[in-house]
Amino acid sequence: MTDLALVTDLSTAVERYLKHIGEADEYGAVDLVLALLDDGVPAERVLLELIAPAQRRVGELWAADQWSVAREHAATAVTERAVAAIATRVRPTPRFGRVAVACADGEYHQLATRLLAEVLRLRGWRVDFLGASVPAPHLVTHLHQTGPDAVAVSCTLTTRLPRAHATITACQAAGVPVLAGGAGFGADGRFASALGADGWAPTADAAADLLEAGLLPSFPAASPGGPPRPPSPDYARLVAGRADLIARTMRALTEAHPPMASYDERQREATADDLGHLTDFLAAALYVDDVPLFTDFVAWTRDILKARGVPPAALALGLRLMRDQLHDLPRTHPLLTAGIHTAQSPS
């Protein structure tokens, strides 16, 4: 049996659960969530007030360089088993319609989507959980075969917005409304609206409430400014030249930043990865014409690199050199200039 305090305030159990998953202790994590269920705690509360906050802490610990990627992956794998244990223990009878739940093509962060699927199932929906990175054509085939009332599409990284847009458009063409969710659509859902989704929800329980109330579509059919503008031609050129841009910027950075001469292979690979991520976020910002999308990522990168001993000046230099390489893509310049200012700003 669990302590009564844990039943009334699950926040006190988060650290205990985090300790289990941080040690890859599958039995301890599963035993804890099942004990809470046995004590009468609703499964939805366990999912949203225990498991979800603990996983957010996992991400924070990784970002602060306190947990390795391997430890983060192990913790997430244990949580997947804990969620599966809840699904096995609690089996409500469906009383609503059918919802397909999937990650956009190229999106591999599926745990939040799995939590949504379980909350919908607990609320009485028949749920088809399709998992990570579902290509739009395959998702549409599933929709034609099963005829769901709605499809919930998750996008965690804004770099996946172009593919999420293709998924939204394909599902709607098949006659199925799309509920968007995930951090990639913006904290306020602005990208979900801009890309034409029928609705957006910030959390799993909010999504369930929206569907249960029959509130799709919840966005206006068209914004006052009309449909989204087509992506800038610079977007396509940036994406096509991604590998060459990273290679050219790496060469320029090696010449301009003497400490790089002593970098080992791992450090050089990490620098190239950072430039790749910056390029991907730059492309996404071009796609949706949104400066904060890029500058927010630059600020996050600045703080991560600072925690790992890399000075902000190095990030600002990399962005300036990248801007120099993109002299023929003028739409990128305001974004990169804003990014340079952000990199130089205090945390």
N, C-alpha and C positions, 0 to 999 in steps of 0.2 A: 504494500500500500504506500501511496505517496503522502507527503505532508499536506495538511489542509491548506497551508499558505500557498502551496504550488497550484492548488486547484482554483483558488480565488484570484491569484495574481501570477500568471504564467511568466511574467518578466523575471521573476526570481528563479525560474527553472532554465532560462536561456543559457546562463553560464555553465550550468551542469551539463546541458545538452551539448554546448559548444566544446566542453572538455572531452566528451565522448567522441564526437566526430573529429576533433583535432588529433586524437590518438588513434583514429581509425578503428574505434571500438564499436563495431556494428551491434553486438549483442547489448551493450550498455545503452546505446541510443534507441534501439528498438524496444528494449524493456521499459525505458522511461516513457516513451510515447504510449505504449500499450497500457502501462500502469495508470497513466492519466485518463485514458479512455475507460478503464475499469472503474476509476473513481468518479465517473460521470461527467468528465470534461467533454464538451462537444468536439467532434473531430475537426470541425472547421476552425475552432479556436486553437487547437493544437497545431494545425497547419499554418495559420496566419499569425498567431501570437507567440509561438515557440519556434517552429522550424524556419519560417521566413526571416524573422529578426536574426536568428543565429547564422543563417546563410549570408545575410548582409554583413555581419561581423567578419565572416570568413573573407569576403571581398575586401573589407577594410584592412584586415591583417595582412593580406597579400600585398595590397597597395602600399602599406607602410613598410614592406620588406621584412615583416616579422614572421611570415609564413612563406614557404617556398611554393612554387607552382605544384610540385608533387603533393605536398601536404594539402593544398587547396583542392586538388583533384580527388584525393583520397577522402577528404571530408564530404565533398559533394556526392561521391559514390555512396558513402554511408547514408547520407540523407535520402538519396534515391531509394535505398532499401527501407528506410523508416517510413517514407511516404507509401511505398508498396505495402508495408505491413498494415498501415491504417486502411488502405483500400481493401485489403483482404478481410480485415476485422469488421468494417462498417459497410453494409450493402443495402442502401436504400432502394425502394421500388421506384422506378421512373414514373413521373406524373406529368412531365412536360414533353416537349418535342426533342429534337435531335440537334446537337451542335458538334461541328468538327472543330478541333483545336490543333493548330499547327504553328511551327516556326517558319518564318519566311525563308526562302531559298538562300543559303549561305549563312544562316543564323544557327549556331550550334549551342547556344545557351538555352537549354530546354527545361531547366528545373522550374523556373517561374511559370512556364507554360504548363508543366505537369501539375503544379499547385492549382492553377486555374481550372484545369480539367477535373481535378478531384473536388474542388469546391462546387463546380457545376453539377457534378455527379451527386454530391451530398445534398444539393438543393433540389434534386429530382429530375435532372436532365439525362437523357441518353447521350453519352459522350463518345466520340471517336477521337482518341488522342493519337495524332499522327507523328508526333515527335519532332526532332530537329531537322532543319534544312530540307524542307519539302519543296521540290521544284514545282513551279506554277502549273505546268501541264499535267503532272501527276495528281496534284491537288484537285484540279478541275475534273479529271477523270473520276476521282473518288466522289466528288459532289454529284456528278451525273449518275453514278451508281447508287448512291445512298439517299440523295434528296434531303439534306439537312435544312433546318429552319434558318440557320446562320452559321458562319464560320468565324472563329476567333483567330486572328493572325498576330503573332508576337514578333517584335523586333527589338532586341536589346541594344544593339549597336547602331548608331546613326549611319555608319558606313554602309549598312545593309538597306538603307531607305530606297535606293533605286530598284532593288529586287523586290522589296516589299511593295513598292508601287505597282510593279508588274503583277504581283500576286493579287493585290486588291482589284486591279482592273480585270484580270482574268476571272476571278470569282464573281464579280458583279456581272460580267458578260454571260456567265452561266446562270444568272438569275438568283444568286444567293447573296444576301447582305453581309457586309464585313464589319466586325467589331475589332478594332485595333487596340493593342496594348503593348506595354513594354517601354523601357526608358528610351529606346531609339526614336519613338514618336514624340519625344519632348515631355518635360514635366507637366506641361499644360495641354498636351495633345495637339499642339499646333501643326505638327507635321502630318498627323493622321487626317486632320481637316484639309490641309493643303494638298494631300495626295488623293483625296476623294473617298476616304473610308466613310461608312455609314454611321459609325459611332466610335467612341474611344472611352476607355475606362482606366483609371490610374492604378487600381488594385483588383485582385481577384473577386473580392466580395462586391465591389462596385460594379464589376462586369456582370456578376450574377444578378444583382439588383436590376440592372438595366435590361437584361434579357427577360427576367421574370415579369417586369412591368410592361414588356412589349414596346420599349421605347426606341427600337431601331426603325428607321434612321433617326439619329439624335442630332446630326449636323444638318444645316440647311442644304438644300439640293445644290445650290451654287452660292459661292461667296459673293459679296457685293462687287468685287473686282473681277468676277468671271472665273472660268476654270483656270487651273494652274498653268503658268507659262511653260512652254517646252524648255528643256534644259539648254543652257548656253552651249554653243558649239565648242567653247573652250573645255567644257566638261568631257566631251568625247575624246578630244585630243589629249587631255590630261590623263585620262584612263588608258588610252592606247600607248602613251609614252611613259607609263609609270616606271617600268624597270630602268629605262634609259635615264630618266630624271634622277632616280635614286643613285645610280652609278655616277652620274656627273656631279651631283651634289656631294657625294662621298669623296670624290677626287678633290673638289674645291675645298672641302672642309679639312682634308688632310693637309693641304698646303697652307690654309689660313689659321689652323689651330695646332700649333706645334706639339702639344701633349699627345695628339693622336699618333704621332710617330712611334710612341712606345706602347701603343695598344696591342694586346694579344688578339688572337683570332676571335675569341669569345666576345671581347669588348667591341671589336669591329662589327661583328654580326649583330650585337645589341644596338649599336648606333645605326646600322642599316635598317634594322627592324623599326627603330623609332622614326626614322625618316619615312619609312613605308606607311606607318600609321598616320603620320602627319599628312602625307599625300592622300591617303584614303579619306581622311576627314575633310581635307580641302576639297576633294572631288564631291563629297556629299553636300558640303556647304554650297558649292556651285550648283548642284542639282536642284536644291530647294531654295536657293538664293537667300541664305540666312547666315549673316556674319557671326552671331553668337554661337552657332553650332561649332564653328571652327575655333573661336577664341576660348570657349569653355573647355575644349579638349586641350588647347595649348596650356591653359591654366592648370589643368589636371596633370599634364605631362611635366610642367615646370615643378609642381609640388612633388611628384613621384621622383623625378631626377634629383631634386634637392635632397630628398630623404636618402638617396643612394649616393650622395657625394658629388653630383654633377652640378656645377654652378649655372644659374639662369642665363648668364652671358653666353654660354656655349649653345644653349637652345636658341637664343636670339640670333646668334651668328649663323646657325644652321638655317633658320628661316630666311635670313637676308640672302644667303647664298642660293637657297631654293628660288627665291624671287628673281635673282639674277639669271638663273637658268631658264626661267619662264618668261623671258622678255617678250616672246611672241604670243603670249596668252594674257592679254591685258585684264581680263575679268578676274584673274587670280590675284592681281596686285593689291587691290584694297583689302582683300581677305588676309593676305600675308603681311601687309603693313600693320593691320589690326593685331595679328598674331604676334608680331615683333614687339609691339607696345605691351601686350599682355605678358609676354615672356619677361620683359624688363620690369614689370610692376611687382611690388611686394606681394607676398602670398596673403 
